[in-house]
Amino acid sequence: MSILKKLLIGILVLSATVLIIAAFVDGDIKVQQTIAINAPVENVWNFTNNITALNSWNAWFKRDKMMKTSIGGNEGRPGSSFCWESDSTELGEGCLTISQLTTLRDVTLDIICYAPYRMQAKTYISLQPIGNTTRVTLNFNSHVPYPLSIMMLFKRAQKTIATNYALSLQELKRLSELH
């Protein structure tokens, strides 16, 4: 058997193995981070209820100062959006839209990434007043389709999101406690 034929068979076997493994990998991405902020819920709400305020503490968007951005819709209302385009493969291109607001309690964000690959996600920001403090919880939910689900074995997406959520919440805490 020629070397080329053996190489081709090896590549086919490896590809088939990867595809079979990917079929059994859960493609769900779920990340949750919580922080206690020493500020009343009204202070925290002012940093979570509109796109401009969200971006003031969002660690993702501090990674590329040259990113092209645009804000659309009515600030502080469902339908308002923030779109970005970055040369960074980690940030890529996409849009974040406020889909739901419950005053002083919850914000739901829909995220669509167009690059480096297409993905949809939901982020939930929940505020829970506890006396003069506020517990803030960020939840991220998405699904990576087959065969890209094989990437979930490395947990890179969850680690990156968790790290950025932790940094974002620390900045939200700092800003909320200042005001």
One Martini backbone bead per residue (centre of mass of N, CA, C, O) as a GRO file, in nm:
protein
  179
    1MET     BB    1   0.097   0.036   0.022
    2SER     BB    2   0.079   0.350  -0.006
    3ILE     BB    3   0.137   0.636   0.157
    4LEU     BB    4  -0.108   0.794   0.051
    5LYS     BB    5  -0.322   0.581   0.127
    6LYS     BB    6  -0.260   0.574   0.431
    7LEU     BB    7  -0.312   0.872   0.482
    8LEU     BB    8  -0.607   0.877   0.388
    9ILE     BB    9  -0.710   0.666   0.590
   10GLY     BB   10  -0.624   0.819   0.844
   11ILE     BB   11  -0.799   1.069   0.794
   12LEU     BB   12  -1.072   0.922   0.785
   13VAL     BB   13  -1.060   0.796   1.068
   14LEU     BB   14  -1.027   1.059   1.224
   15SER     BB   15  -1.283   1.199   1.122
   16ALA     BB   16  -1.484   0.984   1.219
   17THR     BB   17  -1.410   1.000   1.517
   18VAL     BB   18  -1.484   1.296   1.562
   19LEU     BB   19  -1.785   1.270   1.471
   20ILE     BB   20  -1.866   1.062   1.683
   21ILE     BB   21  -1.791   1.218   1.935
   22ALA     BB   22  -1.967   1.475   1.874
   23ALA     BB   23  -2.244   1.319   1.908
   24PHE     BB   24  -2.177   1.298   2.247
   25VAL     BB   25  -2.164   1.607   2.278
   26ASP     BB   26  -2.247   1.866   2.464
   27GLY     BB   27  -2.352   2.194   2.330
   28ASP     BB   28  -2.389   2.333   2.595
   29ILE     BB   29  -2.388   2.671   2.724
   30LYS     BB   30  -2.323   2.736   3.078
   31VAL     BB   31  -2.327   3.043   3.268
   32GLN     BB   32  -2.260   3.145   3.615
   33GLN     BB   33  -2.270   3.464   3.794
   34THR     BB   34  -2.201   3.609   4.124
   35ILE     BB   35  -2.279   3.919   4.314
   36ALA     BB   36  -2.216   4.143   4.578
   37ILE     BB   37  -2.364   4.467   4.628
   38ASN     BB   38  -2.305   4.781   4.803
   39ALA     BB   39  -2.612   4.851   4.681
   40PRO     BB   40  -2.878   4.959   4.563
   41VAL     BB   41  -3.078   4.859   4.308
   42GLU     BB   42  -3.089   5.135   4.162
   43ASN     BB   43  -2.787   5.159   4.101
   44VAL     BB   44  -2.762   4.898   3.935
   45TRP     BB   45  -2.984   4.950   3.724
   46ASN     BB   46  -2.834   5.197   3.587
   47PHE     BB   47  -2.616   4.963   3.466
   48THR     BB   48  -2.855   4.755   3.313
   49ASN     BB   49  -3.097   4.921   3.128
   50ASN     BB   50  -2.864   4.987   2.906
   51ILE     BB   51  -2.627   4.987   2.669
   52THR     BB   52  -2.428   5.200   2.774
   53ALA     BB   53  -2.415   5.090   3.063
   54LEU     BB   54  -2.324   4.803   2.997
   55ASN     BB   55  -2.052   4.893   2.852
   56SER     BB   56  -1.910   5.015   3.115
   57TRP     BB   57  -1.872   4.684   3.231
   58ASN     BB   58  -1.789   4.530   2.974
   59ALA     BB   59  -1.517   4.332   2.913
   60TRP     BB   60  -1.530   4.264   2.611
   61PHE     BB   61  -1.521   4.586   2.507
   62LYS     BB   62  -1.210   4.634   2.623
   63ARG     BB   63  -1.027   4.458   2.412
   64ASP     BB   64  -1.118   4.673   2.165
   65LYS     BB   65  -1.056   5.003   2.074
   66MET     BB   66  -1.113   4.955   1.738
   67MET     BB   67  -1.394   4.894   1.743
   68LYS     BB   68  -1.686   4.865   1.573
   69THR     BB   69  -1.982   5.065   1.651
   70SER     BB   70  -2.344   5.036   1.735
   71ILE     BB   71  -2.649   5.211   1.816
   72GLY     BB   72  -2.992   5.105   1.861
   73GLY     BB   73  -3.266   5.246   1.929
   74ASN     BB   74  -3.418   5.267   2.245
   75GLU     BB   75  -3.300   5.346   2.522
   76GLY     BB   76  -3.419   5.126   2.768
   77ARG     BB   77  -3.544   4.930   2.544
   78PRO     BB   78  -3.681   4.713   2.375
   79GLY     BB   79  -3.456   4.674   2.085
   80SER     BB   80  -3.207   4.762   2.176
   81SER     BB   81  -2.869   4.801   2.032
   82PHE     BB   82  -2.546   4.625   1.982
   83CYS     BB   83  -2.283   4.659   1.750
   84TRP     BB   84  -2.000   4.463   1.620
   85GLU     BB   85  -1.649   4.501   1.494
   86SER     BB   86  -1.368   4.278   1.486
   87ASP     BB   87  -1.037   4.160   1.443
   88SER     BB   88  -1.094   3.981   1.667
   89THR     BB   89  -1.160   3.645   1.711
   90GLU     BB   90  -1.296   3.665   1.995
   91LEU     BB   91  -1.517   3.887   1.899
   92GLY     BB   92  -1.580   3.974   1.616
   93GLU     BB   93  -1.927   3.953   1.517
   94GLY     BB   94  -2.225   4.148   1.632
   95CYS     BB   95  -2.532   4.133   1.840
   96LEU     BB   96  -2.707   4.318   2.098
   97THR     BB   97  -3.034   4.266   2.257
   98ILE     BB   98  -3.298   4.396   2.412
   99SER     BB   99  -3.585   4.194   2.503
  100GLN     BB  100  -3.601   4.243   2.831
  101LEU     BB  101  -3.781   4.424   3.102
  102THR     BB  102  -3.759   4.443   3.466
  103THR     BB  103  -3.790   4.657   3.688
  104LEU     BB  104  -3.534   4.614   3.917
  105ARG     BB  105  -3.456   4.294   3.800
  106ASP     BB  106  -3.455   4.241   3.464
  107VAL     BB  107  -3.240   4.126   3.189
  108THR     BB  108  -3.267   4.054   2.839
  109LEU     BB  109  -3.033   3.906   2.606
  110ASP     BB  110  -2.957   3.905   2.266
  111ILE     BB  111  -2.724   3.701   2.081
  112ILE     BB  112  -2.534   3.761   1.776
  113CYS     BB  113  -2.303   3.576   1.593
  114TYR     BB  114  -2.108   3.593   1.284
  115ALA     BB  115  -1.814   3.613   1.410
  116PRO     BB  116  -1.636   3.342   1.344
  117TYR     BB  117  -1.925   3.225   1.418
  118ARG     BB  118  -2.238   3.115   1.430
  119MET     BB  119  -2.440   3.250   1.709
  120GLN     BB  120  -2.664   3.193   1.980
  121ALA     BB  121  -2.783   3.392   2.268
  122LYS     BB  122  -2.841   3.422   2.626
  123THR     BB  123  -2.881   3.690   2.861
  124TYR     BB  124  -2.902   3.719   3.221
  125ILE     BB  125  -3.012   3.979   3.443
  126SER     BB  126  -3.015   3.964   3.801
  127LEU     BB  127  -3.193   4.133   4.064
  128GLN     BB  128  -3.138   4.123   4.431
  129PRO     BB  129  -3.267   4.251   4.701
  130ILE     BB  130  -3.069   4.301   5.020
  131GLY     BB  131  -3.153   4.550   5.144
  132ASN     BB  132  -2.858   4.749   5.067
  133THR     BB  133  -2.823   4.517   4.869
  134THR     BB  134  -2.703   4.339   4.564
  135ARG     BB  135  -2.782   4.063   4.370
  136VAL     BB  136  -2.591   3.947   4.093
  137THR     BB  137  -2.691   3.768   3.792
  138LEU     BB  138  -2.524   3.583   3.539
  139ASN     BB  139  -2.652   3.443   3.233
  140PHE     BB  140  -2.549   3.185   2.998
  141ASN     BB  141  -2.700   3.074   2.679
  142SER     BB  142  -2.611   2.798   2.461
  143HIS     BB  143  -2.550   2.638   2.128
  144VAL     BB  144  -2.355   2.388   1.984
  145PRO     BB  145  -2.336   2.245   1.697
  146TYR     BB  146  -2.318   1.994   1.498
  147PRO     BB  147  -1.972   1.930   1.508
  148LEU     BB  148  -1.875   2.171   1.703
  149SER     BB  149  -1.914   2.023   1.984
  150ILE     BB  150  -1.620   1.919   2.017
  151MET     BB  151  -1.515   2.186   2.159
  152MET     BB  152  -1.641   2.121   2.448
  153LEU     BB  153  -1.404   1.946   2.562
  154PHE     BB  154  -1.226   2.220   2.634
  155LYS     BB  155  -1.396   2.466   2.772
  156ARG     BB  156  -1.329   2.753   2.652
  157ALA     BB  157  -1.592   2.910   2.647
  158GLN     BB  158  -1.660   2.897   2.949
  159LYS     BB  159  -1.398   3.028   3.052
  160THR     BB  160  -1.422   3.297   2.901
  161ILE     BB  161  -1.697   3.382   3.010
  162ALA     BB  162  -1.636   3.362   3.313
  163THR     BB  163  -1.406   3.567   3.316
  164ASN     BB  164  -1.571   3.809   3.197
  165TYR     BB  165  -1.792   3.808   3.411
  166ALA     BB  166  -1.614   3.863   3.655
  167LEU     BB  167  -1.501   4.133   3.552
  168SER     BB  168  -1.774   4.273   3.510
  169LEU     BB  169  -1.880   4.251   3.804
  170GLN     BB  170  -1.653   4.415   3.933
  171GLU     BB  171  -1.722   4.675   3.775
  172LEU     BB  172  -2.015   4.701   3.866
  173LYS     BB  173  -1.948   4.727   4.162
  174ARG     BB  174  -1.775   4.976   4.150
  175LEU     BB  175  -1.983   5.166   4.017
  176SER     BB  176  -2.226   5.125   4.217
  177GLU     BB  177  -2.062   5.211   4.483
  178LEU     BB  178  -2.002   5.511   4.385
  179HIS     BB  179  -2.330   5.597   4.348
   0.00000   0.00000   0.00000
